[in-house]
Amino acid sequence: MTANEPADRTRGIETFLEMMLAERGAAANTVAAYERDLLDAVGFLARRKVTLADAGTEDLRAYLTALNRRGSSASTAARRLSCLRQFFRFLYAEGERTDDPSAAIEAPRRGASIPKVLSEQDVDALLAAARAGEGADGLRRQAVVELLYATGLRVSELIALPASAAADDRPYLVVRGKGNKERLVPLGGPAQEAVAAWRAACDSGSPWLFPSRAAGGHITRQTVGNMLKDLAREAGIDPVRVSPHVMRHAFASHLLAHGADLRSVQKLLGHADISTTQIYTHVLEERLKQAVAEHHPLARA
């Protein structure tokens, strides 16, 4: 919370954020995003001479209208409304309010967006570029790219992997994801070999699989992002098309394209709700079309 923010305007926010951290196990980045979203609403409501904790339904509708006029996307408005709903439910549960002003507001409709996906040939080119690297830096790049594609990890999960996550040459990783939940993710042969080679070369005694001199003791999101951009250039791919999240999408889409079912992919990605994984149904639809075209007798008529 900013030091110069009047206490009455931000009443309840600090307690809400503390609850998200302590009771719900929300990640620090998630809590920071909640704080930004709530303070944005605080700033708007201040011009209406209303505090966030005392806002009514019409105040919140006016805020969403203002977001639209600013040119904010429907997904941004929906995310901020979701944050506000959690805040007001918290106030209600704590007895700070007797109603929830966000309950009557419908979320802005979001168009279905298909994730950006690299082709299998693109990923092969990235892996080839990584495998051509030399020295410890080359081994680290290879381990990072092999892991991202083999597991579909979020970048936050990858950078925070402890050295013990891939100990004893196990054919799986123990991953701590959102909400502090653990899951097992199978690890293929090439990824296992890349991680083992990196660990042998690193041998720093650090508790992290990918240690660095950064404040957290491990590599950062930015380091991984820049690493992928560099590899994309070396592989002849537009760097704009490549990011850690795009690698995660490639993992999921390529699995589905080769016959995996949506529930399995949901578990591997660590999605709490199947609806989150359903952004990949376009892959299933294409597979079904292909199956009909290849195998239905009338398709060849």
N, C-alpha and C positions, 0 to 999 in steps of 0.2 A: 504494500500500500504506500502511496506517495505521502511524504511527511506533511505537505501543505494541503492535503485534501481535508476539508471540513468534516469533523466526525459525524455530524448528523446526516450529511449527504451519503456517507458510506456505511451507515449503521447496518450491522449484520453481515457485511461482506467478509470481514476478516475471520469471524467465527465460522462462517460457511466454508471458507477456503481451508481453514484448519480441520474442519470435519471431513472434507474431501480427502485431505492428506492422511489423517489419522485413522478414520473409520472405514473409508472406502478404498484406501490404498491407491489413490490416483497418483499418476506420475507427476513429477515436478513441472514438466512442460505442459501437461494438461491443466494443472492448477494455474499456471501462469497465463494460459489462454483464457481460462474462466475469468481471471481477474481483469484482463484486458477487455473482455466482452462486457463485463458488469460495469466497469468504469466508463466505457463508452456510453452505456445507457445512463449512467449517473450524469455525465456531461450534458446529454440531451435534456434530461428531465430537470436539470438545474435551471435551464432557460424557461421552463414551465413553472418554476418555483415549487417543484415537487421532489421529495427525496425518493430514492429507489424503493426503500422498505415500505413507503406509504403509497406507492404508485397504484393507480387503478387500471382497470381494463382499457379504458380509452387512452390513458397515458401510454400504455404499451403499444396499442394500435398506432398511435401517432408516431412512436419511435420506429416501428417497422415501416411505416409510410416514409419517414425521413430517410431510412436506410435505402429504400427503393429510389428515392429522388437523388440520393448521393451516387447512385449507380452500382450499389452493392448487388452481388449475385443472389439468386434465390437460395443457393446453398449456404451463403454467409448469413443471410437473414434467418434461415431455418436453424443454423447452429446457434445463433445468438438467442433465438427464442427458446431453444432447448436448454441453454444455460440459465435463462431467466426462470424457466419452469422449475428447474432443480432448486434455484435460490428460493423461490416463493414456497415450494413444498417444504423446504427446510424451515423457513420462518413459521409456516403453519404447524409443523411438527413440534417446534420449540415453543409454541404458544404466543409467538410474536405477532401473529395475524390470525384472524378468524375466518379468512377466506383466501382463495388463490386467484388473483386477478388474471393470471395467464391461462387458466383452464378453458375459458370460452374462446380463445384465439386459435384459429386454424393456422397450421404451419404453411408457409409459402410453398407452392408446388415447384418441385425441382424436376427438370427434364432428366431423363435417364441418360447418364453419360457413360460411354464405353471407355474403359481404361486404355491408355496408350500402351501398346504391346510391341515388343521387339519380336521379329521372326526368329525361328530356330537358327537360321543362317546368320542373323545378326549376333545372336548369343555365341554361336560357334566362333565367329570372328573376334568377339571380345575375349573369349577364353583363350584363343590362340595367341592374341596379343599379350595377355597376362602370362601365359606359359613361356613366352619368349623373353621375359624379363630376367635380369641377372642379379645376383647378390641377395642380401637380406630384404631389400626393398622389393625386389622382384618376387620373392617368395611370399611376402606379405600381401602384395597385390593379388597374386594368384589365389592365396587362401581366402581373401575377402570375396573375390568374384565367384569362386567355386562355391563358397558357402551361401552367398546370396541367391545364386541360381538353384543350388541343390536343396535349399530349405525354405525359401520364401520368407526369411526373417525380415521383420521391420528393422530399419537401420538402427533404431534405438536399442533393439534387442541384440543386434550384432555387436555394436561397439561395447556393450556392457557384458559380453560373455566372459565369465571367469575362466581362468586357465583350466580349471577342473571340468568345464563343460564337455570337453572332448578328451578327457583323460583315458588312459589305458586302451587307446585305439578302439573305443566303443563305436559300433555302427549307428550311433544316434547322438543327438545333442539333448541336453537338458536345458530348456529355455524358460526364463522367467519373463512373462509378457505382461500385458495390461492387467491392472487389478492385482498385481503381484501373483498371478496364477502361473503354475509351472505346467509345461507340456513336453512330451518327448517328440522329437522330430528325427525321422530316419536320415542317415547320412550315407550317400553313395560312395563307391570306391574312389573316384577322382577327388572328391572333396575331402575324404579321409586322408588320402595321401598328401594333398596340399596342406592340410592343417598340421599333419605330422611333420612335414618338411619345415614348415614355418616354426613350429615349436622347437624343433632341434636347432634351428639357426638362431632363434631369439634367445631362449634360455636365460632370461633376465631376472628370474626370481620374482617377477611381478605377479600379483594375484589375477591380473587381467590377461585374456588371450591375446589382445592387441594393445599392448602398453604404449604409452607415450608420455611426453613431458607436459601435456595439457593438465589443466586444473583437476580434472576428474581422474587422472592417472591412466586413462585409456584414450584411444583415438576418438576424434569427434565426428559428428555427422558431416561437417564441412570437409574433413579429410577424406571420408569415403566418397562424398559427392565429387570432389575434385579428382580423386583417383579414377573414378569411372569416366569422367569427362576426358581425362588424358588417354585412357585406354580406347575410348571411342574414336578419338582423333587418330590414334595409331592403327585402329582397325578400319579406318575409312568410313566411319559412321558419323552422322551429324551429332555433335555432343549434346545439342538441345534435346535429342530424343532419348538420352540415357540418364537415368538417376537411380538411386537405390530403390525407390518405390516402383519404378518401371521394371526393375529386375524382379521385384515381388510379383507384379502383374504377369510377367513372362513365366515365372514358375507356375502360377495357378493356371494360366491359359494353356500352356503347353501340356500340363498334366491332364486337363479336361479334354484337350484335343486328341490325346492318346488313350482315352477311355476311362479316366478316373471319374468317380462320381462326386457330386457336389458336396455331400456330407463329409467325405474324406478330406476334400480340399478345405472345407470349413475348419476341421480339426487341425490340419497342418498349418493353416494360416493363423490359428488362434482367435478366430472370430467367435464372439459369444452368441451371435444371432445369425441364423442361416440367411436372413434377408441381406446382410452385409455381403455375403459371398455371392448373392444372386446377380451382382453386377457382371458376373462372368457367364451368364446364361446365353449371351450371344455366341459363345464358343460352342455350347451344347446345341444351339439351334442350327449352326452351320454343320455340325457333325450329323445331326438328324437329317438335314436336307441331303447331305452327301450319301447317307445310308439309304435313303429312299431312291435317290438317283441311281445308285449302283446296284441295288438289290430288288427293287420293286419291278415286277414284270411289265406293268403299264408305263413305267418311266422310260422304257426303251422302245415303246411302241411308236 
